Structure formats: C-alpha cells, structure tokens
C-alpha cells in the first residue's frame, strides 16, 4: 500500500467555497469590462489608422480623376468601347431580357479585360506615394463596384452580367492592385460618376490602400501603454484581493483554532483543578485520627495535578519563544540520546505500548549539535501522538536512525489511525485539533512544538501517512 508523503512547509490555505463563485463572477465582470474598453480602443484606432496618409492620397487621386475615370486614360478607353454598344443594347432590350443579358456579358468581357490589361494604376499609385513621401510598403487595389447604362439620361440598366455579376461573395471587380483585404478602414477614395445625357453610363469605383500584414500589429504597438496599464491594474486588483482574502481566511482560521484552544484548555484545566479541590476538601474532612498514609495519598494527588497544571501552562505560554537565535546547543551522541529517550518513555506508558529502536548508522558515535531538552520534548510529543491517536490492541512505535546522502534521519512510525493528506499541513498549526478528536486530551500544541523545534535547529520535518494504517514522522538533520 502506498502512502501519501509530503515535506512540511508553509501552511496550506483552504478557500472558502461560498466565496469562490462570487470571486469568479467578480473577476469575469472585471475582465469583460477591460476587454470591452480595449476592444473599443482598438476599433477607434483602427478607424483612425493612417488617417493623414489616406487624406493625402485621396486628395491627390481625386485631382487626377476630375476629368477621368479609374486611371489616366481610363475614361477614353471606356468611351471607345461602350459607344458602339449603345445601339446594340437598344436592339437587345427590344428583343427581351435574355438577349440583353447576353449582350451585356459580351460587353463586360471586352470592357473589363481591356481595363485590366491596359491599366496604369500601378505606376500612378507609386508616383502618388513617392510625391507624398509615404510608406513605400503600402499595397493598393482599384475596384469597380457598379456599372450601368442609360438611354434617356434617367433610367439606368445594370449590365454587370454573367461572370461579372456582383453578389455577396463578389461585391466588386478588381481592375488593378495586389491588396487582398478590402474594407471601409482602408478605403482611400470612392467615386460615382454619371451623366444626365442620353446614351451615357454610370460607374462607381474605389481606391483602397493598406499594410495588411502589419496593420494589426502596428495598432497593438500603438496601444501598448494602454494594454500594459490594463494588465498592471488587473494584476494589482487580483493581488490585493488575494492578499486581503488570504488575510481574512487566516484570521477566520485563527479565530476558530483559538476557540477550539479555549474549549480544550478549559477541559484540560478543569480535571486537575477539580481533582485538587476534591483532594483538599478530603483532607479538610479527615478526622483527627486519619493515618499519615491517607494524608500522603491526598497530598500526592494534589502535587501530581499541580505539576500537570504547571506543564500545561508552560507549554501554552513558552512555545512561541522557540527560534534558532536563543537556543543553547551542545554536542550529543545521537544513538545514546535516543536510547535514553526511548527507555525513559517506555517506563511512563502502559503495557499495551511497545517501543522498538533500530540503529542503521554506520558511525554509532556520531554527534549532533542540539538543545537536549527541546529535542527530547519534541520526540516525546511525537510518541504521545502515536499513543493518543491509536486504537490498536498493541500500540507499536518504531524509532529508526538512518542515513541518506549527507542527511541523518530520525524516523518514528506507528500503527495508529493515520490521516488524510489534506491534514498534513494543518496538524502542525498552533492549537489545531481534528474535529473528530476534540474529546481527546491535549491543547493542539504538541506537533506545533515539534515543528518549531525542527525549524529552530534548521532541520526538515517530513510526514507520511495512510488512513487506518499508521503515520511516519521523519526528522532530517543536516
């Protein structure tokens, strides 16, 4: 059977389940608000991206298109192609819509193929960029979004038919350029040109320019201060919340443990005080002929219970004084010291408790610098827990000295009731006692004392346990 094992460090903080949903909702709202603000900022900057550059290009392009369409020479090219088609369109309209659509498709094939092959928009755009000293990496696209003809100057007929017909999947016809992304944000110019004369046409075309590959990252770089401040603000809020919540949890836990401590100390003090009072009254009520043996019996009871009270008070008041700076340490041979401790403890327990000491050190005379009183008291506290939390018929405690690399280990194992891994940290907290064991004697200071002694000596404390099987405490000494 495998055991749970963990080195003892800082106490583990348990989250209060009632507050977790509230915390999640609060942080979700905070993140949502921050996201909306950042998104709106991005949209605003996206709309304002290269506004000045677009204005310069728009002004220059419009001035060139005052008496032209699409590109220099574009109007002349369109007029030369469409002029012979007006009578053909009239005749096709009289013969029906199918014939009109066939003529329109043939006309579009001729017109747009000619515009695409004879376009000089590329050289025009590069000249505009150079004259305005703009970013030479800008790409452009020149598109037609509508083309209609009129025979009377009032009623227009759509002639974008066949493969040139516009729809949702194809909202425009590309004449020239390599820009793939076409949207309102990168539109430079949008023109619609028409004439009220008979046998004329209406054309709508647009010029777009952008840095499609770097636009998003450029906007993000512009927003960097906003993003950094937002991350810092959220981190500070989370950090302050976490510190506040952790402090609150600690206070709450300390309040609960203090309450348990008061209940325990009331119970622990009640027994010796009551015993002393009863013994004292018994002495007072003894007849004059009372034997010295009887008086000695009662005075012995009073002495024992007084010593017990003194021990409880000393344990409760002096435990916080343990630290590595006020320890008086001496060199002791570890094997004889543990042998003595095991022997003394054996004499003080009942016959159903068996202690076994195993020495696996290669050098039995090895000396360790320690405080003898604190060390033996810590070891006794572990022994006490091994007996107190044990329901076996024969309570077995094994003490093993072992070596592991440069460390000396004092392993104390028992066949007690064991514990779950969740308890590994809490059992070393001051005044902590398991809820199911509050009826057992003690103040919840024994293992806290053990941990303080280990820390004061600079040692490491390790615990392993299996529920209903037993527990192993190991003190690792450098």
GUKOL-121707 format. One line per field, with one value per residue (C-alpha): residue in one letter; y, x negated, z negated. Coordinates in Angstrom, 1 decimal, always signed. Example, Ala and Ser with C-alpha at 12.3 -4.5 7.8 and 13.67 -1.06 7.14 Angstrom:
<pts>
type: c(A_S) .
y: c(-4.5_-1.1) .
x: c(-12.3_-13.7) .
z: c(-7.8_-7.1) .
</pts>
This chain:
<pts>
type: c(X_X_X_X_X_X_X_X_X_X_X_X_X_X_X_X_X_X_X_X_X_X_X_X_X_X_X_X_X_X_X_X_X_X_X_X_X_X_X_X_X_X_X_X_X_X_X_X_X_X_X_X_X_X_X_X_X_X_X_X_X_X_X_X_X_X_X_X_X_X_X_X_X_X_X_X_X_X_X_X_X_X_X_X_X_X_X_X_X_X_X_X_X_X_X_X_X_X_X_X_X_X_X_X_X_X_X_X_X_X_X_X_X_X_X_X_X_X_X_X_X_X_X_X_X_X_X_X_X_X_X_X_X_X_X_X_X_X_X_X_X_X_X_X_X_X_X_X_X_X_X_X_X_X_X_X_X_X_X_X_X_X_X_X_X_X_X_X_X_X_X_X_X_X_X_X_X_X_X_X_X_X_X_X_X_X_X_X_X_X_X_X_X_X_X_X_X_X_X_X_X_X_X_X_X_X_X_X_X_X_X_X_X_X_X_X_X_X_X_X_X_X_X_X_X_X_X_X_X_X_X_X_X_X_X_X_X_X_X_X_X_X_X_X_X_X_X_X_X_X_X_X_X_X_X_X_X_X_X_X_X_X_X_X_X_X_X_X_X_X_X_X_X_X_X_X_X_X_X_X_X_X_X_X_X_X_X_X_X_X_X_X_X_X_X_X_X_X_X_X_X_X_X_X_X_X_X_X_X_X_X_X_X_X_X_X_X_X_X_X_X_X_X_X_X_X_X_X_X_X_X_X_X_X_X_X_X_X_X_X_X_X_X_X_X_X_X_X_X_X_X_X_X_X_X_X_X_X_X_X_X_X_X_X_X_X_X_X_X_X_X_X_X_X_X_X_X_X_X_X_X_X_X_X_X_X_X_X_X_X_X_X_X_X_X_X_X_X_X_X_X_X_X_X_X_X_X_X_X_X_X_X_X_X_X_X_X_X_X_X_X_X_X_X_X_X_X_X_X_X_X_X_X_X_X_X_X_X_X_X_X_X_X_X_X_X_X_X_X_X_X_X_X_X_X_X_X_X_X_X_X_X_X_X_X_X_X_X_X_X_X_X_X_X_X_X_X_X) .
y: c(+0.0_+3.4_+6.3_+10.0_+11.8_+15.5_+17.8_+20.3_+23.9_+27.0_+26.2_+25.5_+27.9_+26.4_+28.6_+29.2_+27.6_+30.1_+32.9_+31.2_+31.7_+35.4_+35.8_+34.1_+36.3_+39.5_+38.7_+37.7_+41.1_+42.9_+41.0_+41.7_+45.4_+45.6_+43.6_+46.0_+49.0_+47.6_+46.4_+49.8_+51.4_+49.1_+49.8_+53.6_+53.4_+51.1_+53.7_+56.4_+54.4_+56.3_+59.0_+61.6_+59.3_+58.5_+62.2_+62.9_+60.0_+60.9_+64.5_+63.6_+60.8_+63.0_+65.8_+63.4_+61.9_+65.3_+64.6_+60.9_+57.6_+54.8_+55.8_+58.3_+57.4_+55.2_+57.4_+57.4_+53.6_+53.1_+55.5_+53.9_+50.5_+51.5_+53.9_+51.3_+49.2_+51.7_+50.8_+47.1_+47.4_+49.2_+46.4_+43.7_+45.4_+45.3_+41.6_+40.7_+40.4_+37.2_+38.8_+42.0_+39.8_+38.1_+41.4_+42.8_+39.8_+40.2_+43.9_+43.3_+40.7_+43.2_+46.2_+44.7_+42.7_+45.8_+47.9_+45.2_+44.8_+48.5_+49.8_+52.1_+52.4_+50.7_+53.4_+56.1_+54.8_+54.5_+58.1_+59.3_+57.5_+59.0_+62.5_+62.5_+60.7_+58.0_+54.4_+52.5_+49.2_+50.3_+48.0_+49.1_+47.8_+49.6_+48.2_+48.8_+48.4_+49.3_+49.9_+50.9_+52.4_+54.8_+55.5_+58.5_+60.0_+59.0_+55.2_+53.1_+49.4_+47.1_+45.5_+43.5_+40.1_+36.6_+36.1_+39.8_+39.9_+41.3_+39.5_+38.9_+36.6_+39.0_+42.6_+44.2_+43.8_+44.2_+46.3_+46.5_+46.1_+43.4_+44.3_+41.4_+43.0_+45.5_+47.3_+50.7_+51.2_+51.1_+52.9_+56.0_+57.2_+56.2_+57.9_+57.5_+59.3_+59.7_+61.9_+63.0_+62.8_+60.2_+57.2_+57.5_+55.4_+55.5_+54.0_+53.6_+52.8_+52.8_+53.0_+51.1_+51.1_+49.5_+47.5_+44.3_+42.3_+44.8_+46.9_+44.8_+44.7_+48.4_+49.2_+46.9_+48.6_+51.9_+50.5_+49.1_+51.6_+51.1_+47.3_+47.4_+49.7_+47.5_+44.3_+46.1_+47.3_+43.9_+42.3_+44.8_+44.2_+40.4_+40.7_+43.0_+40.8_+37.7_+39.2_+40.5_+37.2_+35.2_+37.5_+37.1_+33.3_+33.3_+35.4_+33.2_+30.1_+31.6_+32.6_+29.0_+27.5_+29.9_+28.9_+25.3_+26.0_+27.8_+24.8_+22.4_+24.3_+24.7_+20.9_+20.2_+22.6_+21.5_+18.0_+18.8_+21.8_+19.7_+16.9_+19.4_+20.8_+17.4_+16.2_+19.4_+19.0_+15.4_+16.4_+19.0_+16.5_+13.9_+13.0_+13.8_+10.1_+10.0_+8.0_+9.7_+7.3_+8.7_+12.3_+11.4_+9.9_+13.1_+15.4_+13.2_+13.7_+17.5_+17.5_+15.5_+17.6_+20.8_+19.6_+18.8_+22.3_+23.8_+21.7_+22.8_+26.5_+26.3_+24.6_+27.2_+30.3_+29.4_+27.7_+30.9_+31.5_+28.9_+30.2_+29.5_+32.6_+31.8_+28.1_+26.8_+23.9_+21.3_+18.3_+15.0_+11.5_+10.7_+7.0_+7.1_+10.1_+8.4_+5.2_+7.1_+8.8_+5.5_+3.9_+6.8_+6.9_+3.1_+3.4_+6.0_+4.2_+1.2_-2.3_-2.2_+0.3_-1.2_+0.9_-0.5_+1.3_+0.4_+2.0_+1.9_+4.5_+3.5_+5.6_+5.0_+7.6_+10.4_+13.7_+16.2_+19.8_+20.4_+21.5_+18.4_+19.5_+20.7_+17.7_+15.1_+17.0_+17.1_+13.3_+12.7_+14.7_+12.5_+9.5_+10.9_+11.4_+7.9_+6.6_+9.1_+8.5_+4.8_+2.2_-0.9_-3.6_-3.4_+0.2_-0.1_+2.7_+2.1_+4.6_+4.2_+6.0_+6.1_+7.9_+9.4_+11.1_+13.8_+13.7_+11.8_+10.7_+10.0_+8.0_+7.5_+5.3_+3.9_+1.7_+4.3_+5.6_+7.6_+10.6_+12.0_+14.1_+17.2_+17.2_+17.1_+20.9_+21.7_+19.3_+21.5_+24.7_+26.2_+25.0_+22.8_+19.6_+17.5_+18.0_+14.3_+14.2_+17.2_+14.8_+13.5_+15.3_+17.9_+21.6_+21.2_+22.3_+19.1_+18.9_+22.6_+22.4_+19.6_+21.8_+24.8_+22.8_+21.4_+24.9_+26.3_+23.7_+24.2_+20.7_+19.4_+17.6_+15.1_+13.2_+10.2_+8.5_+6.1_+6.3_+3.4_+2.0_+4.4_+7.5_+8.1_+11.3_+11.8_+14.5_+15.1_+16.5_+18.2) .
x: c(+0.0_-1.4_-1.4_-1.0_-4.2_-5.0_-7.6_-6.2_-6.4_-4.1_-0.5_+1.9_+4.8_+8.2_+10.6_+14.0_+16.3_+19.0_+16.8_+15.4_+18.4_+18.6_+14.9_+15.2_+18.2_+16.4_+13.2_+15.3_+17.0_+13.7_+12.2_+15.3_+15.1_+11.4_+12.0_+14.8_+12.6_+9.6_+11.8_+13.4_+10.0_+8.8_+11.8_+11.3_+7.6_+8.4_+10.8_+8.3_+5.4_+3.3_+6.0_+3.5_+2.0_+5.4_+6.3_+3.2_+3.8_+7.5_+6.8_+4.1_+6.2_+9.3_+7.4_+6.2_+9.7_+11.5_+11.8_+11.0_+12.2_+10.2_+6.8_+5.4_+6.8_+9.5_+12.4_+11.2_+10.8_+14.3_+15.9_+14.2_+15.6_+19.1_+20.0_+20.6_+22.6_+25.4_+27.4_+26.7_+28.0_+31.2_+31.9_+31.2_+33.6_+36.4_+35.8_+36.0_+34.0_+32.2_+30.8_+29.9_+28.0_+26.0_+25.0_+24.2_+22.0_+20.1_+19.6_+18.3_+15.9_+14.5_+14.5_+13.0_+10.4_+9.3_+9.3_+7.2_+4.7_+4.2_+4.3_+1.5_+2.8_-0.3_-2.7_-0.2_+0.1_-3.7_-4.1_-1.5_-3.3_-6.7_-5.4_-3.8_-6.8_-4.5_-5.2_-6.5_-5.3_-1.6_+0.4_+3.4_+6.3_+8.5_+12.1_+15.4_+18.5_+21.2_+21.6_+24.9_+26.1_+29.0_+30.6_+32.6_+30.4_+32.9_+33.5_+30.4_+29.9_+27.5_+25.1_+22.8_+24.0_+22.6_+19.3_+19.1_+22.3_+21.8_+23.2_+22.4_+19.4_+18.1_+19.0_+16.6_+14.5_+10.7_+9.1_+5.6_+3.6_+2.5_+4.3_+6.4_+8.3_+10.9_+12.9_+14.1_+11.0_+8.6_+10.7_+8.9_+11.4_+14.9_+16.3_+19.5_+19.6_+22.6_+24.1_+27.7_+27.3_+28.9_+26.7_+24.4_+23.3_+22.7_+19.6_+18.7_+15.1_+12.9_+9.2_+8.0_+4.5_+3.1_+0.4_+2.5_-0.3_-1.4_+1.8_+3.0_-0.5_-1.1_+2.2_+1.3_-2.1_-0.3_+2.0_-0.9_-0.8_+3.0_+2.5_-0.3_+1.6_+4.6_+2.6_+1.0_+4.3_+5.9_+2.8_+2.9_+6.6_+6.2_+3.1_+4.8_+7.9_+5.8_+3.8_+6.9_+8.8_+5.8_+5.5_+9.3_+9.0_+6.1_+7.9_+11.0_+8.9_+7.1_+10.4_+11.7_+8.5_+8.4_+12.0_+11.0_+8.0_+10.1_+12.5_+9.6_+7.7_+11.0_+11.4_+7.7_+7.5_+10.9_+9.7_+6.6_+8.3_+11.3_+9.1_+7.1_+10.3_+11.7_+8.4_+8.1_+11.7_+11.0_+8.0_+10.1_+12.8_+10.5_+10.9_+8.1_+7.3_+6.6_+3.5_+0.4_+0.7_+4.1_+2.9_-0.1_+2.2_+4.2_+1.1_-0.5_+2.7_+2.5_-1.2_-0.7_+2.2_+0.3_-2.6_-0.2_+1.2_-2.3_-3.2_+0.0_-0.6_-4.3_-3.5_-0.9_-3.0_-6.6_-6.1_-6.5_-9.9_-11.5_-13.8_-17.3_-18.8_-18.0_-18.8_-21.7_-23.1_-25.6_-27.1_-25.4_-25.9_-22.6_-22.4_-22.8_-20.4_-17.7_-18.2_-17.8_-14.7_-13.1_-14.0_-12.5_-9.3_-8.8_-8.7_-6.0_-3.5_-1.2_-2.0_+0.0_-2.6_-5.7_-8.7_-11.4_-14.7_-16.6_-20.0_-21.3_-24.0_-27.5_-29.0_-27.2_-29.3_-28.2_-27.5_-24.8_-24.6_-21.2_-19.3_-18.7_-15.6_-13.8_-14.9_-13.7_-10.4_-9.7_-10.4_-8.1_-5.4_-5.6_-5.4_-2.4_-0.5_-1.4_+0.2_+3.1_+4.3_+4.1_+6.8_+4.7_+4.6_+0.8_-0.4_-3.7_-6.2_-9.3_-12.3_-14.8_-18.1_-19.1_-21.5_-20.5_-23.3_-24.5_-21.5_-20.7_-17.1_-15.1_-12.1_-9.3_-6.4_-3.3_-0.3_+2.2_+5.3_+3.4_+4.7_+5.6_+3.1_+5.3_+4.4_+0.6_+0.2_+3.0_+1.8_-1.3_+0.7_+0.9_+4.0_+5.1_+7.0_+9.1_+12.8_+13.4_+10.7_+11.7_+12.8_+9.2_+6.9_+4.5_+4.2_+3.3_-0.3_-2.3_-3.0_-3.3_-6.0_-7.7_-7.7_-9.0_-11.9_-12.8_-12.8_-14.8_-17.5_-17.4_-16.1_-13.4_-10.3_-8.6_-5.3_-3.8_-0.5_+2.1_+5.6_+6.3_+2.7_+0.3_-1.9_-5.6_-7.3_-10.9_-13.3_-16.1_-19.2_-22.0) .
z: c(+0.0_+1.0_-1.4_-1.0_-1.8_-2.0_-3.4_-5.8_-4.6_-4.8_-5.9_-3.1_-2.7_-2.1_+0.0_-1.5_+1.0_+0.5_+1.8_+4.8_+7.1_+6.1_+6.8_+10.2_+11.2_+10.0_+11.9_+15.0_+14.9_+14.4_+17.4_+19.5_+18.8_+19.6_+22.8_+23.9_+23.2_+25.1_+28.0_+28.4_+28.2_+30.9_+33.1_+32.7_+33.6_+36.5_+37.8_+37.3_+38.7_+41.3_+41.5_+42.6_+45.3_+46.6_+46.8_+48.8_+51.2_+51.6_+52.4_+55.0_+56.6_+56.8_+58.5_+61.2_+61.7_+62.2_+66.0_+66.0_+64.5_+62.7_+64.0_+66.5_+69.9_+68.3_+69.5_+73.1_+73.0_+71.6_+74.1_+77.0_+76.1_+75.0_+77.7_+80.5_+78.0_+77.4_+80.5_+79.8_+76.3_+77.5_+80.0_+77.4_+75.0_+77.5_+78.2_+74.4_+71.2_+72.2_+75.3_+73.3_+70.7_+73.5_+75.0_+71.6_+70.8_+74.1_+73.4_+69.9_+71.2_+73.6_+71.2_+68.1_+69.9_+71.7_+68.4_+66.6_+69.4_+70.1_+66.5_+65.5_+61.9_+60.5_+61.8_+60.8_+57.2_+56.8_+58.1_+55.6_+52.8_+53.8_+54.2_+50.8_+49.1_+47.8_+46.7_+49.8_+48.4_+48.9_+51.2_+53.2_+55.2_+57.7_+57.9_+59.7_+57.6_+60.1_+63.9_+65.5_+68.8_+69.7_+73.0_+71.8_+69.1_+66.3_+66.3_+65.8_+66.7_+64.9_+67.3_+64.9_+66.1_+66.2_+64.6_+63.9_+61.9_+58.3_+55.3_+51.6_+52.4_+55.1_+54.2_+56.6_+59.7_+59.4_+62.1_+60.7_+57.5_+55.1_+51.8_+50.7_+47.8_+48.9_+46.2_+45.1_+42.9_+45.9_+48.5_+49.9_+52.4_+53.5_+56.6_+58.6_+61.9_+64.2_+66.8_+67.4_+71.2_+73.4_+74.2_+71.2_+68.3_+64.5_+62.9_+59.3_+58.4_+55.3_+54.4_+51.3_+49.8_+46.6_+45.0_+44.5_+42.9_+40.3_+39.6_+36.7_+35.0_+35.6_+33.8_+31.0_+30.6_+30.5_+27.8_+25.8_+23.0_+22.6_+22.6_+20.1_+17.7_+18.1_+17.2_+14.3_+13.0_+13.2_+11.6_+8.7_+8.2_+8.2_+5.9_+3.4_+3.4_+2.9_+0.1_-1.6_-1.2_-2.4_-5.5_-6.1_-5.8_-8.2_-10.7_-10.4_-10.9_-13.8_-15.4_-15.0_-16.4_-19.3_-20.1_-19.9_-22.1_-24.7_-24.8_-25.1_-27.7_-29.7_-29.6_-30.3_-33.3_-34.7_-35.5_-37.6_-39.3_-40.2_-41.5_-43.6_-45.1_-45.9_-47.4_-49.5_-50.8_-51.6_-53.7_-55.5_-56.2_-57.6_-61.2_-63.6_-63.7_-60.0_-59.1_-57.6_-54.7_-53.8_-54.1_-51.9_-49.3_-49.0_-49.1_-46.3_-44.2_-44.8_-43.8_-40.6_-39.5_-40.3_-38.2_-35.4_-35.6_-35.6_-32.5_-30.6_-31.4_-30.5_-27.2_-26.3_-27.3_-26.3_-23.0_-20.9_-22.3_-20.1_-17.5_-16.2_-17.9_-21.5_-21.5_-23.7_-21.8_-22.8_-21.0_-21.9_-20.6_-18.9_-19.5_-23.3_-23.5_-21.6_-23.5_-26.8_-25.5_-24.4_-27.7_-29.8_-27.8_-28.0_-31.8_-31.7_-29.4_-29.8_-28.9_-25.7_-24.2_-22.7_-21.5_-19.3_-18.5_-15.3_-14.6_-10.9_-11.2_-10.0_-12.8_-16.1_-17.9_-15.6_-17.4_-16.7_-18.0_-19.6_-22.6_-24.6_-26.4_-23.3_-21.3_-23.8_-24.4_-20.6_-20.4_-23.4_-21.7_-18.6_-20.9_-22.7_-19.4_-18.3_-21.5_-21.8_-18.2_-18.2_-18.6_-18.1_-20.9_-21.0_-20.1_-18.3_-17.9_-15.8_-16.0_-13.2_-12.7_-9.1_-6.7_-3.3_-1.4_-3.7_-6.0_-9.2_-9.5_-12.7_-11.6_-14.1_-12.8_-14.5_-13.8_-14.7_-12.9_-10.3_-8.4_-5.0_-3.0_-3.5_-7.2_-6.6_-6.9_-9.3_-12.1_-12.6_-13.1_-16.5_-18.6_-15.7_-16.7_-14.4_-14.8_-15.4_-18.2_-20.3_-23.1_-23.5_-25.9_-24.7_-23.7_-20.0_-20.7_-20.5_-16.8_-16.5_-19.2_-17.1_-14.0_-15.9_-17.4_-13.9_-12.4_-15.3_-14.7_-10.9_-10.4_-7.9_-9.1_-6.8_-7.2_-5.5_-6.5_-5.4_-6.9_-9.3_-8.8_-10.5_-10.3_-9.9_-11.1_-9.9_-11.2_-8.7_-10.2_-8.1) .
</pts>
